[in-house]
Amino acid sequence: MHSLSSRALCLAEVLPEGRLIRGDVRFSSVCSDADRVRPGDVFVPLCTADADGHEDVSVAVVRGAIAVVAERLVVAPGSVCL
């Protein structure tokens, strides 16, 4: 799933109550499928009856996710905003 905005948004604006671990980022697209993440996306891992998207954070980051919006603290390679 990709959701596109005509302008870049700040993560802090979208999630004012969120805890930003490594600072704010600007983004214009959100994806919940790690295998479909594009560079600059915000990755939102989903938990379903079959899978826990939090396990795919590393895949999303390697594919170019600049931030992860997660339900719990996850380990992410590189300098990604959580």
N, C-alpha and C positions, 0 to 999 in steps of 0.2 A: 504494500500500500504506500503510495506517495501522495502527499498533500502539498500542493504548490501554492505559494502566495505570490502576488504580483510585486511584493517588496520584501526585503529581508526583515526579519523580526529578531528581537533580542530574547534569548531564553528567559532572562530575568523578568521581562515584560509579560511573557506568556505564563510563567510559573512564579508569580511574586512571592509565594510562600515556600517555594522550593529551596533546597539546600544545595547551592552550587559549590562543588568541591574545588574546582580549578578555575573559577571565574566565569564571566558571561561570554556568550558567543552569539554571533549573528547567523541566521539560517533562513532558508526559504522552502525547505522540503523536509518532510518527516517520513520515516519508513519503519515498519514493524517486522519486516522479513529480512534477516541478516544477509541472506543470499542475494537480495535485490538492492542493497544499500548502494548509493552513489556518493562520490566525493562531495562533502559538504552537508550531507544529511544529518538530521538528528535521529538516532535509533531509539525506538521505544519497544523494549522486549515484552512480549505478551506471554502470559501463562495460560495454557489451555489444559484440557484433560489429557492430551497426548504429549505435550512438551512444555518446557520452561525456557522461554526466550532469553532469560538471563544467562543461560549456558552458551549462547551464541554471541555474546558481546565482543569477544576477541575477533570473530569473523567480521562483524560489522565494522569494527575499528580498522582492521586491515583493509577492508573495502573502501574506507574513507570517511566513516562517520566522525563528525567533529564533536558530538556530544551524545550522551546516553541518558535517557530519562527512565530510571529504574525504581522499582518498589523497595529495593534493598541495595546496600553497598555491594558493588561487584568489582572484581579486578579487571582493569583494562590496560592494554599495552599502550605505550607512548603517552603523549600529552593530550588526552581527551577530556572534555568537561563532563563531569558526572553530576 
